[in-house]
Amino acid sequence: MNVPTELIEHKLLAAISTWHGECLAAIPKNQCNIPLMKKVHILFHDAGGGHRNAAVALQTVIAQQQRPWQVDLVQFQELTDKLDVLRRLTGIRIQEQYNTLLQNGWTLGATTLLRILQATIKTFHGPMVKLLEDAWRKDPADMLISVIPHFNREIYESWHNVCPGRPFVTIITDLADFPPHFWIEPIKDQYVIAGTQRAVEQARAIGHDNTHIFPTSGMILRPDFYIPENHDPVALRKELGLKPNLTTAIVLFGGHGSKVMYEITERLDDANLPVQLILICGRNEQLAAKLKSRQWKMPVAVLGFTKEIHKWMRAADFLIGKPGPGSIAEAMVRKLPVLIECNAWTLPQERYNTVWVQEQQVGIVLSNFKNVVDGVNQMLNPTTLSKFRHNVAAQNNQAVFEIPEILDKLLGEPSRNSARPINSQQTDPVAAAR
């Protein structure tokens, strides 16, 4: 079976699956009847783009490896809409309100909002567990994988009640947890897949034993970031209408962009630095239109939503963006140093990411993008940029290829290259070419 390397959305899975059967028999309250073929649910939501990206990445690589599993992506928001208090009051889903906050930079005080959210989750714990139990009875599986934070206690409890003994796995899509009750819960049977040593240590500190913690070599990314890239950076810059030999920064603030991108562009344009920008606005059409409507002195290419971030990163020398785990991980795989910020407006779960960047010496952390000119001047120093590139080159994130091996082990299947739990000294990265 030949599976294309393009991004495979969950709606297209039927086209590549070898089995489309369902469990038609009535399912007793505490019994989980599963067809013979292994079935895996991946639970995600759309608060930010990273959770869907992680789910689709895992589904894609499993299909490409032709594993005999039916993998279904399950939208958490759709399962729990009945309990969305904000939607009742405003008509807007909580995940959409979260994306609006990011898009407009309204993130000051995010820690307080996060704790309010967690208190609300605790209040609705019982009803949410019952809603999820109904979902698993209607559509059981051999394994449940969560790529979302906040709700893992409710997800686990509902899963355990309906499908006891079947593995529940949480893949942390941040570089570290932000306890309490963010990613890792003090639940004995929660399997944790962690992309950094910091996250591994947090899982151990909360009480998970070595057989329930699986380290990987980084964050999970779509497999297309690993496709051998033959595009000539000079040719790509010409395609975008940029100067072929001018230092280039790609500016990326997630799938919904951010108004700070306009401010960054203004500051760099006023500074007359020898640099040009690729501005990825995502689904923020208003921002893209505003950037395109102005005549800039420096060369600027403005792009909307694209599934070719990996391609356009090839045209860049470094990345300017928010300290999101996905953007940083993508930059590392595409061998780009990063220029990011950390301050009171930075999301609390992303603040450790800036520590990691400094520890690994793979980029510059500013206190505010008001100082972006100083940061870019540092990047333009050949010695500084060379040092960062050397350190970035030492990163070898193969997580998306390692995780299916871990899941093989947890499903009790013969592994192609047995995944090892945390009590091994090191992970054994799976070759990207597999």
N, C-alpha and C positions, 0 to 999 in steps of 0.2 A: 504494500500500500504506500503510495507516494503522497505525502502531505506537504502542501506548499508552505514556504517559510513565512508568508505574510501573516500578519496578526489575525488570529482566529477568534472571532467573537463567539460567545456561548450559543447564540442562536443558530450558528452554522455547525454546531457539533454533530448534529444528526448526519450531516453529509460525510463525516469521516469516521463515524462510529460503526462497528460491526454488529451492534446489538441494540435493538430499540424496544425490548420488552418491558413490561411493567408488572409489579406485584399486584395482581387483581384480587386476591383473596382478602377477606376481611382481616384486619390486623388487631389482635387482642391488645388491650390497653398497655400491657407491659411486655409485649413481644415484638421483635423486629424481624420480620420475614424478608429475606433478601434473595434475589435470583442468583443463579450460579456464577454469573459474571460479576467480578468485583465492581462495586458502584461507589463512587466518591462524591460527596458534596463539598463544594468550596463556598463558604459564606463570606460575602463582601458587602460593602455599601459604597455610595458615591460622595461621601463627605471628603473632599479632596480627591485627586485622581489616582493616588498611589495604591489604594486598596483594590480597585477594579484592575489596575495594571498588574498587580501581583497575582490576582486570581486568573486573569487571562494568560499571563506568562506561564503559570504552572499548567494550566489546561493545554496550552499550545505545545509545550515541550513534551508533555506526556503523550499527546497525539503524534508528535514527530518521532518519538521513540517507539511508537506502535505498541505501547503497553496495553494489555487486555483489560482495560478499565473503562467503564462509562463514567465520565467526569461531567458533573452538572454544576454550573455556577448558580448560586442562590442569592438573590438580592435581599439582604436583611431588612431594609426599609419596607419592602413590600410585605414581608411577613408580619411586621409589627406596626403597620400604619394605624391600626385601631388605637394604639397607645401613644401616638405622637401628639402630645399636648400642644406644642407650638403650632402644629398644623390645624388643630381644632380652633385655635385662637386667631391665626393669621391666614390660614389657607395655604401656607407654604411649608413644605417638608423641612424637618430640622437639618437634613444634609444640604438642602439648597440654601438655607439661612447661613450655615457654616461657610459655604463657598462664597456667599456674598460678603461675609466678614473678611475673608482672605483677599478677595478681589479689590476691596476698598481699603485694606490695611487697618481695619477696625479691630485690632487684636490686643490693644492695651487692656490689661485686666483679664486676660484669657484664662489665667490660673483660677481666678474666682469663678468664672463662668463654667470652667471644667468641673470644679467641685460641686457647683449647683446641679450640673447635669448628672453627676454621679449620685447625688442625693435623690434626684428624681428617679433615676434607675432603681435605686434601692426601694423607693416607695412603691414602684410598679413591679417589683421583683416577681411576686406571685402570679399576677395576670400575664406577665411576659413569658414566664416559664410555661404556663398553660397554652398560650398561643403557639409557642415553639414546639411543644409536645404534639399539638394537633398537626403541625407541618411534618414532623418526622413520622407520625403514624400514616399520614397520607403518602409520604414519599420517603421510605427508609433507605438506608445505605450501609455499606460496610465500614465507612470512615467518614468523619466530619472534620473539615479543616476550616479554621477561622483565620481570616486575614484582617480582622477588625479589632480595635481596642474597646474598652469600657464594658462590654456585654458578655465577656467570656464566662463569668460565673453563671449567668442565666442560661447561656447556650449549653454549657456543660451539664447543668442540672437537668435541663429538659432532655438532652441527649441520653444521659445516663438513665433517666426514668423510662425511656422508651426503648432504647437500644443498649442495655447494660452490657459492659464488657467489650463493646466496640470502640476503637480508639478515637479520642478527641484530640486534635492537634491544633496548636496555635502557632502560626508563623508570624514572628514579630517583624513588622515592616518599618520600624524605626531602628536607629542605631542603638537605642537603649530604652528600657522601660521608664515610666514616670509614675512610680508607685505613690499611693496604693490604688489598687483596682483599675489599673490602666490596661496593661497587657497580661501580666502574670498574676495568677490568683493562687492562694494557698490551698490548692486542690490536688490531692494525691495523684489523680489519674489524668492531669493535664500534661500532654507532651508539648514541650517548648522547643521550637526551632529558632535559634538565635544567630544573628549575623556578625556579632562582635563579642569580644571577650568580656566587655562590660555587661552586656545582656546575659551572658552565661553566668557571670558572678551574681547578678541580681536574681536569677532563677534559683541558683543554689542557696542564696541568702534567705529566700522566702520559704525554703523547705523542700524543694524538689530534689530528688535523688538523681544520681548520675545516669540511671537508665531512662530518665524522662527528659533529659536535656541533650539536644543535638546541635552542636555548633556547625555553622557553615562558614565559608570564606568571605561572606559579604551579604549584601541585600539582594533579594530576588528581583531580577530584571527580565524584560521580554527577551526571548532568544535572538530577535533580530539585531540587538546590540552587539551580538557576538559574530555576526556574519562577516567574513573577511571583506574588508572595505577597499575597493580598488579605485574609488573616485579620487581624482586629482584635486587637492584643495584649491589650487589656482583656477581650475576649470569651474569648480563649484562657486567660487566667488564671482567669477565672470557671469555665471548663470543668474546670480542674484543681483547683478548690476553693480558689484563692488569692485574696488581696485584689487588687482590680482596679487600684489606683493605687500599689501599693507597689513600690519598686525590687526587681528580680528577677534572681537569678543562676541560670544553668543549670550544674549540676555534672556533668562528663562525664569519665570515665576509661576510654574505649575500650569495646569490645564485651563485656568481661568485668568491668567495674567494678573497684573497688579498695576494700579495707577502710579506706583513708584517708578515704574519703567520709564514713564514720560519724564519724570524729574531727573532720573539718572541720565537720560539722553540729553536733556537741556544742559546739565552741568558739564558733561563731557564735550558737548558742542561748543559751549562758551569757552572752554579751556584750550581749544585748538590743539589737542593732543594728536599725535600721529597714530590714530586708531580708528577703526570702523566697527559698526555694530550690526549683528543679526538679531532682530527683536522678535521673539516668539510670543505672540499675544494670546494664543490658545483660542478659547471660545469667546473671548472678550472683544466683540466686534466694534464696540464703541471706542475702546482704546486703540485698536488697529486703525480705525478711521481717523482718529485724532493725530496719531503719529504720521500717517500718510499725508495728511492735509497740510503739514508744515514743511517749509523748505529748510533743510538742514545744511549747514556748511560741510559737515563731515559725511562720508558715505554711510548710508543707512539702508538696510533691507528689512522690511516689515512683513512678517508672515502670520497668518492666523493659525487655526488648529491644524496640526499635521501629525501624521504617524511616521514621519521621516526625521524625527529629531536626531536619530543616530547618523543619518546622512549629513545633515547640516552641521552637526558637531564636528564633522570631518573638516569643514571649512574654517573652523575657529582655532584660536591659539589658547584661549582660556574662557571660562564661564563666569558671568556675573549673575547672581540670583539669590533667592531666599535659601536658608539652610535646610531645605527639605531633604529627607533621606534619599528619595528617588533621584532628585537632581544631582546630588553629590555622587551617588553610586553610578549614575549614567556617565557623569563626567570622568570618574575614575576609569571605567571600562573603555571610554573613548579617549583616554590619556590626556585629559584637560585639567590643569590646575583650576582652582575655584577662588572667586572673590565674593565673600558673603558678609552678612552682618549679624550681630547679636546684641540685643538691648531689651528694654522692657516690653517692646512690641513683639519680640520673637515668641512664637508659640512655645510654651513650657516644655513640650515633648521634643522640641527641636533644638533646645539649647545645648544638649550634650553633643549634638552633631558638630557644633563649632569647636568644642573642646577636642573632638576627634580629629578635625581638620588641622588644628594646631599641633596636636601630638604627632600626627603622621607627617607634618610639614608638607602638606599638599596644596596649600593656598594661604590666602590672607583673610583675616576676620576683622572687619571694621566695627566700630561702635555705632556707626550710623552711615547710611548711604549718602548723607550730606558730604561725607569725606571720600566719595567715590573717585574723585580726581586724584587724590593722594594714593589710593589703592591701585588705580590703573597705572599711575606713574611708576609704582614699584613693579608691577607686572611688566612694564616696558623695559625694565632694566634687564639686559641679557643674562647677567649672572644669576639674578633672582629667579627669572623664568626658567633657566636651565636647571637650577636646583629643584624647583617644584616639579618640573617634568621628570627628573630622575626619580624622585620619590613617588610620583604618581605611577610611573612605569613599574615600580616594585609591587603595586597592588595587583592581586590576581583573584578577582571575584568570579567564582564559578558556581555560585549558590543555586541558580536555576537548574543546573544539571545535577547538583548534589542532592537536592531535596527529593526528587523521585526515588532515589536509592534509599533514602530514609523512610519514605512512605512504603516502599517494598518491604522493608524490614518490619514495620508496624502492622502491615497487612498479613504478615506471616508467609509471604511468598519468597521463593528462592531469589536472592538478589543478584543482579548482574555484577555488582561491585559493592559488596556489603557495606552499608552505612555503619559507622561506629558511633556509639554514644560518647558522652563527655569524658568517661574514664579512660578513653584513648588519649594519647598525648597530642595528636593532631588529627585534623580531618584529612580525608583522602580525596581531594578534588577530582571530579569526573572530567575527563577530557571534553572540552567544548565541542569537539567534532563528533561526539557520539550521536 
